[in-house]
Amino acid sequence: MNKFRLIFIFLILISCSNKNTDFLLEEIQKKVFILDESSSFNIKSSSFFSNLSNKENFSFLNINNNSLVIYEDSIPKIIKLEVEGANGVGNLNTFTSHKILPDNTVALVQSQMGKVFLLSKKGKVLNKFELFNINDRKSFYSFPYNSINNPIIYLDNRLYFTESLVKYFGNYKDVPLVRELSIIDGKTKNIFSLPKVYEENFWGALFKYNLSISKTTNDQQFLISLPISTNLYKIDFKGNILKEIECKSKFIDNIEPMNNDKLYGNKNIADWKKINSYSLTSSDYNSIIFDKFNKLYYRVVYLRPDLDKYISGDRKPDFSIIVLDEKFNVLGEQKFDSNTFSNNFILVSKEGLAIARKDLYEQDNDKLTFSIFKLIK
């Protein structure tokens, strides 16, 4: 009798340990936006956002004609942004990012100018803040580097954005990689720097040093994802690490450094062909995205090609998405083909996780199409 009871308990434990294998991201619908003739698929800053009436809209920056494009219905509203003058914000580029704030003002981060502009939805400059003097190279060590997968965060009149290194250093302790900016008084402070693991080895091209940050269900905490770490880091507003959360992809092994010389990339003898080859064939963790509507987290993993594919010219990575619940339990992971889906155009909407369709744009470049995914048991 005891023997059968033990077998029964064992089967229950196996069942519990495998309970997440039935979870998948499944496509439930498509969302289509009509593009004007100046727009393209090469969008670097985009988001879904809710207006004052809580209706969800869609926006992106069009660097081809220096404009902010907003869809409040099926017809795009194009707000041309001035380059110079009282309302001048400079030329938009692939490093420019934006955030539509709850009061419908627009935060525009111009990395190459070292400035943040606060705009009305008509493009009028309401305020501007200087992050650093772009002409004084010794005054800054990093610059804002946000993306669609790693957007600007807004909380209580404060913007939070990630930054990229200007060059390699031996010690990253005081180099800001997550910056807080008050849009009330313009004061800034560093929230998070690269942990010690980056000081011990050389990890390849600088994008291997770009972290990702997201909100959590707790408005006093953030979640950090590092390209080279299988763990996620829960931090407070002071940058203190509160918890490390295991979140390893089933598609890649542990990430190994390129070598144990932490300053390799700074040396005159640095072999940049070798550095780039290593970096673009070594898989990494791209970003962490918070879904406030479903209280889920999505960790995007870049599954980079092997050396033979890289040499042949096939350098675009496929990707997977690890899904975690609000308690940071891993629910599952799904792989995506980068010929079909865009690995750097992933957004959260009220309907679900929106991933841009590269293949459909190539068939009809007048339309921007998203596949909408939900976690379905």
C-alpha positions as CSV (number, residue, x, y, z in Angstrom):
1,M,0.0,0.0,0.0
2,N,2.8,2.4,0.9
3,K,4.6,1.5,-2.3
4,F,1.5,2.5,-4.4
5,R,1.2,5.6,-2.4
6,L,4.8,6.6,-3.1
7,I,4.3,6.0,-6.9
8,F,1.1,8.1,-6.8
9,I,2.9,11.0,-5.1
10,F,5.8,10.7,-7.6
11,L,3.5,10.9,-10.5
12,I,1.9,14.1,-9.0
13,L,5.3,15.7,-8.6
14,I,6.2,14.9,-12.2
15,S,2.9,16.4,-13.4
16,C,3.5,19.6,-11.3
17,S,7.0,20.0,-12.7
18,N,5.8,19.8,-16.3
19,K,2.6,21.9,-15.8
20,N,4.1,24.8,-17.8
21,T,4.8,22.8,-21.0
22,D,1.2,23.4,-22.3
23,F,1.6,27.2,-22.3
24,L,2.3,28.7,-25.7
25,L,2.2,32.1,-27.4
26,E,-0.5,31.7,-30.0
27,E,-1.5,34.2,-32.6
28,I,-5.1,35.5,-32.1
29,Q,-5.3,38.3,-34.6
30,K,-3.5,40.7,-36.8
31,K,-3.3,44.5,-36.4
32,V,-2.7,46.6,-39.5
33,F,-1.6,50.2,-39.9
34,I,-1.6,52.0,-43.3
35,L,1.7,53.8,-44.0
36,D,2.1,57.0,-45.9
37,E,4.6,57.1,-48.8
38,S,7.5,58.5,-46.6
39,S,7.3,55.7,-44.0
40,S,9.2,52.4,-44.0
41,F,9.7,49.3,-41.9
42,N,13.0,50.8,-40.6
43,I,11.3,52.2,-37.4
44,K,13.5,52.5,-34.3
45,S,11.1,54.1,-31.8
46,S,7.4,53.0,-31.6
47,S,4.8,52.3,-29.0
48,F,1.2,51.7,-28.2
49,F,-0.2,54.2,-25.7
50,S,-3.4,55.2,-24.1
51,N,-4.8,58.8,-24.4
52,L,-6.7,60.7,-21.8
53,S,-9.9,58.9,-22.6
54,N,-8.0,55.5,-22.2
55,K,-8.3,54.6,-25.9
56,E,-5.2,52.8,-27.1
57,N,-3.3,54.5,-29.9
58,F,-0.1,53.8,-31.9
59,S,2.9,56.0,-32.6
60,F,6.3,56.0,-34.2
61,L,9.1,58.3,-35.2
62,N,9.6,58.7,-39.0
63,I,13.3,59.7,-39.5
64,N,12.7,60.0,-43.3
65,N,10.7,63.2,-42.9
66,N,11.5,64.2,-39.3
67,S,8.0,63.6,-38.0
68,L,6.1,61.9,-35.2
69,V,3.3,59.7,-36.6
70,I,0.2,59.0,-34.4
71,Y,-2.7,56.7,-35.2
72,E,-5.8,57.7,-33.2
73,D,-7.9,55.9,-35.8
74,S,-7.0,54.3,-39.1
75,I,-5.6,57.5,-40.6
76,P,-2.1,58.5,-39.5
77,K,-1.7,62.0,-38.1
78,I,1.8,63.4,-39.0
79,I,3.4,66.0,-36.8
80,K,6.4,67.5,-38.5
81,L,9.2,68.3,-36.1
82,E,11.3,71.4,-36.7
83,V,15.0,71.0,-36.9
84,E,16.1,74.5,-35.9
85,G,14.5,77.6,-34.2
86,A,12.5,78.0,-31.1
87,N,10.8,74.6,-31.6
88,G,13.8,72.9,-33.2
89,V,14.7,69.4,-32.0
90,G,17.4,68.6,-34.5
91,N,17.3,65.8,-37.1
92,L,15.7,62.5,-36.0
93,N,18.0,59.5,-36.4
94,T,18.2,55.8,-35.4
95,F,19.3,56.8,-31.9
96,T,16.3,59.1,-31.3
97,S,13.5,57.7,-29.0
98,H,10.2,59.0,-27.7
99,K,7.5,58.4,-25.1
100,I,3.9,59.6,-25.1
101,L,3.2,60.7,-21.6
102,P,-0.2,60.3,-19.8
103,D,-1.0,64.1,-20.3
104,N,-0.4,63.6,-24.0
105,T,2.9,65.5,-24.0
106,V,5.8,63.8,-25.8
107,A,9.3,63.2,-24.4
108,L,11.9,63.1,-27.2
109,V,15.3,61.8,-26.3
110,Q,18.0,63.1,-28.8
111,S,21.0,61.0,-27.9
112,Q,23.4,62.6,-30.4
113,M,22.6,66.0,-29.0
114,G,22.7,65.0,-25.4
115,K,19.2,66.5,-24.8
116,V,15.7,65.6,-23.9
117,F,12.8,67.7,-25.3
118,L,9.3,67.9,-23.9
119,L,6.9,68.6,-26.7
120,S,3.2,69.2,-27.2
121,K,1.4,66.8,-29.6
122,K,1.7,69.6,-32.2
123,G,5.5,69.6,-32.0
124,K,5.9,72.8,-29.9
125,V,8.9,72.6,-27.5
126,L,7.5,73.0,-23.9
127,N,10.8,72.3,-22.1
128,K,14.3,70.9,-22.7
129,F,16.9,69.3,-20.6
130,E,20.6,68.8,-21.2
131,L,22.1,65.5,-20.2
132,F,25.7,66.3,-21.2
133,N,27.7,68.6,-23.4
134,I,28.1,66.8,-26.6
135,N,31.2,68.9,-27.5
136,D,33.0,68.0,-24.3
137,R,33.8,64.3,-24.9
138,K,35.4,64.0,-21.4
139,S,32.1,65.0,-19.7
140,F,30.2,61.8,-20.6
141,Y,30.9,58.1,-20.7
142,S,27.6,56.8,-22.0
143,F,24.6,58.1,-24.0
144,P,20.9,57.2,-24.1
145,Y,20.3,54.1,-26.2
146,N,16.6,53.0,-26.2
147,S,14.8,50.9,-28.8
148,I,11.4,49.5,-29.5
149,N,12.2,46.4,-27.5
150,N,13.7,48.5,-24.7
151,P,11.5,51.6,-24.5
152,I,11.7,54.7,-22.2
153,I,9.9,54.2,-18.8
154,Y,7.8,56.9,-17.2
155,L,6.9,57.1,-13.5
156,D,5.7,60.1,-11.5
157,N,7.2,62.9,-13.6
158,R,10.5,60.9,-14.1
159,L,11.9,59.3,-17.2
160,Y,14.1,56.2,-17.0
161,F,16.1,55.2,-20.0
162,T,19.1,52.9,-20.6
163,E,22.4,54.1,-22.0
164,S,25.2,52.6,-24.1
165,L,28.9,53.0,-23.4
166,V,30.9,55.4,-25.5
167,K,33.9,53.0,-25.2
168,Y,35.2,50.2,-23.2
169,F,36.5,50.8,-19.6
170,G,38.2,48.8,-17.0
171,N,35.8,49.7,-14.2
172,Y,32.1,50.4,-14.9
173,K,31.1,51.1,-11.3
174,D,30.2,54.8,-11.8
175,V,29.2,54.7,-15.4
176,P,25.4,55.3,-15.7
177,L,23.6,52.6,-17.7
178,V,20.2,53.5,-16.4
179,R,19.5,57.2,-16.0
180,E,16.6,58.9,-14.1
181,L,15.5,62.3,-15.4
182,S,13.0,64.5,-13.6
183,I,10.9,66.4,-16.1
184,I,10.1,68.9,-13.4
185,D,13.6,70.3,-12.6
186,G,15.8,68.4,-15.1
187,K,17.9,66.7,-12.4
188,T,19.4,63.4,-13.3
189,K,21.0,60.6,-11.4
190,N,22.4,57.2,-12.2
191,I,20.3,54.2,-11.1
192,F,22.3,51.2,-12.3
193,S,25.8,50.4,-13.6
194,L,27.1,47.2,-15.0
195,P,27.9,44.6,-12.4
196,K,31.3,43.2,-11.6
197,V,31.1,40.3,-14.1
198,Y,31.7,42.9,-16.9
199,E,34.9,44.0,-15.2
200,E,36.4,40.5,-15.2
201,N,36.4,39.6,-18.9
202,F,36.0,41.0,-22.4
203,W,32.5,40.3,-23.8
204,G,32.7,41.4,-27.4
205,A,31.1,44.3,-29.3
206,L,29.5,47.1,-27.3
207,F,26.0,45.9,-27.8
208,K,26.9,43.0,-25.5
209,Y,27.1,45.7,-22.7
210,N,23.7,47.2,-23.4
211,L,21.2,46.2,-20.7
212,S,17.4,46.3,-20.8
213,I,15.0,47.6,-18.1
214,S,11.3,47.2,-17.5
215,K,8.6,48.0,-15.0
216,T,7.3,45.4,-12.6
217,T,4.0,44.9,-10.9
218,N,5.6,46.9,-8.0
219,D,6.0,50.6,-9.0
220,Q,9.0,50.9,-6.6
221,Q,11.0,48.2,-8.5
222,F,12.5,47.5,-11.9
223,L,13.6,44.4,-13.7
224,I,17.0,44.4,-15.4
225,S,18.2,42.0,-18.2
226,L,21.9,41.8,-19.1
227,P,22.9,40.4,-22.6
228,I,25.4,37.9,-21.0
229,S,23.5,36.8,-17.9
230,T,21.0,34.0,-17.7
231,N,19.6,35.7,-14.6
232,L,17.2,38.7,-14.3
233,Y,17.9,41.3,-11.6
234,K,15.1,42.9,-9.6
235,I,16.3,46.3,-8.4
236,D,14.9,49.3,-6.4
237,F,15.1,52.9,-7.4
238,K,18.6,53.2,-5.9
239,G,19.9,50.4,-8.0
240,N,20.2,47.9,-5.2
241,I,19.8,44.3,-6.4
242,L,17.0,42.9,-4.4
243,K,16.8,39.5,-6.1
244,E,18.4,37.5,-8.9
245,I,15.9,35.5,-10.9
246,E,16.9,32.5,-13.0
247,C,15.6,32.8,-16.5
248,K,17.7,30.7,-18.9
249,S,16.8,30.0,-22.5
250,K,16.5,26.4,-23.4
251,F,18.0,27.2,-26.9
252,I,21.4,28.4,-25.8
253,D,24.2,27.3,-23.5
254,N,25.8,29.5,-20.9
255,I,27.3,32.5,-22.5
256,E,31.1,32.5,-22.4
257,P,33.3,35.7,-22.6
258,M,35.4,36.3,-25.7
259,N,38.5,36.2,-23.5
260,N,39.7,37.1,-20.0
261,D,41.3,40.4,-21.0
262,K,38.8,43.0,-19.9
263,L,40.4,45.8,-21.9
264,Y,40.8,43.9,-25.1
265,G,38.6,46.3,-27.1
266,N,40.7,49.3,-26.1
267,K,44.0,48.1,-27.4
268,N,45.6,49.1,-30.6
269,I,46.1,45.4,-31.5
270,A,42.4,44.6,-31.1
271,D,41.2,42.4,-33.9
272,W,37.8,44.0,-34.7
273,K,37.0,41.5,-37.4
274,K,37.4,38.8,-34.8
275,I,35.4,40.8,-32.2
276,N,32.5,41.4,-34.5
277,S,32.5,37.8,-35.7
278,Y,32.4,36.5,-32.1
279,S,29.7,39.0,-31.1
280,L,27.4,38.2,-34.0
281,T,27.7,34.4,-33.6
282,S,27.3,34.4,-29.8
283,S,23.7,34.3,-28.7
284,D,22.5,36.8,-26.1
285,Y,19.6,38.1,-24.1
286,N,18.2,41.1,-25.9
287,S,15.5,42.7,-23.7
288,I,12.9,42.3,-21.0
289,I,9.4,43.6,-21.6
290,F,6.5,44.0,-19.1
291,D,2.9,43.4,-20.0
292,K,0.9,45.4,-17.5
293,F,-2.4,44.2,-19.0
294,N,-1.7,40.5,-18.3
295,K,1.0,40.9,-15.6
296,L,3.5,38.9,-17.7
297,Y,7.1,39.4,-18.6
298,Y,8.7,38.6,-21.9
299,R,12.4,38.0,-22.2
300,V,13.6,38.3,-25.8
301,V,16.6,36.1,-26.7
302,Y,18.7,36.5,-29.8
303,L,19.6,33.1,-31.3
304,R,22.5,34.1,-33.5
305,P,23.8,32.1,-36.5
306,D,26.8,29.8,-36.3
307,L,30.2,30.9,-37.8
308,D,29.5,29.2,-41.2
309,K,26.3,31.1,-41.7
310,Y,27.9,34.3,-40.6
311,I,30.7,33.9,-43.1
312,S,28.2,33.2,-45.9
313,G,26.4,36.4,-45.1
314,D,23.4,35.1,-43.1
315,R,23.8,37.3,-40.0
316,K,20.3,38.0,-38.8
317,P,19.4,36.2,-35.6
318,D,16.3,34.2,-35.1
319,F,14.8,34.8,-31.6
320,S,12.8,33.3,-28.8
321,I,10.6,34.7,-26.1
322,I,10.6,33.5,-22.6
323,V,7.4,34.2,-20.7
324,L,7.3,34.7,-17.0
325,D,4.3,35.3,-14.7
326,E,4.0,38.1,-12.1
327,K,5.9,36.0,-9.6
328,F,8.7,35.5,-12.1
329,N,7.9,31.8,-12.7
330,V,9.0,30.7,-16.2
331,L,5.9,29.6,-18.1
332,G,7.5,28.6,-21.3
333,E,9.6,29.7,-24.3
334,Q,8.8,29.9,-28.0
335,K,11.1,30.3,-31.0
336,F,10.4,32.7,-33.9
337,D,11.8,32.8,-37.4
338,S,13.3,36.2,-38.2
339,N,12.4,35.9,-41.9
340,T,8.8,36.1,-40.8
341,F,8.9,38.2,-37.7
342,S,11.0,41.2,-36.7
343,N,13.3,40.5,-33.8
344,N,13.6,44.2,-32.8
345,F,9.9,45.3,-33.3
346,I,8.1,43.8,-30.4
347,L,5.5,45.7,-28.4
348,V,2.8,45.3,-25.8
349,S,-0.8,46.3,-26.6
350,K,-4.0,45.8,-24.8
351,E,-4.8,42.9,-27.1
352,G,-1.6,41.0,-26.4
353,L,2.0,40.9,-27.5
354,A,2.5,42.5,-30.9
355,I,5.3,41.4,-33.1
356,A,5.8,43.1,-36.5
357,R,5.6,41.0,-39.6
358,K,8.6,41.5,-41.8
359,D,7.4,39.1,-44.5
360,L,4.0,40.8,-44.9
361,Y,5.7,44.2,-45.2
362,E,7.9,42.9,-48.0
363,Q,4.7,41.8,-49.8
364,D,3.0,45.1,-49.3
365,N,5.1,48.1,-48.1
366,D,2.0,50.3,-47.7
367,K,1.1,48.4,-44.6
368,L,2.6,47.7,-41.2
369,T,1.2,44.5,-39.8
370,F,1.6,43.0,-36.3
371,S,0.7,39.5,-35.3
372,I,-0.9,39.7,-31.8
373,F,-0.1,36.8,-29.5
374,K,-1.7,35.7,-26.2
375,L,-0.5,33.1,-23.7
376,I,-3.1,30.3,-24.1
377,K,-3.1,27.1,-22.1
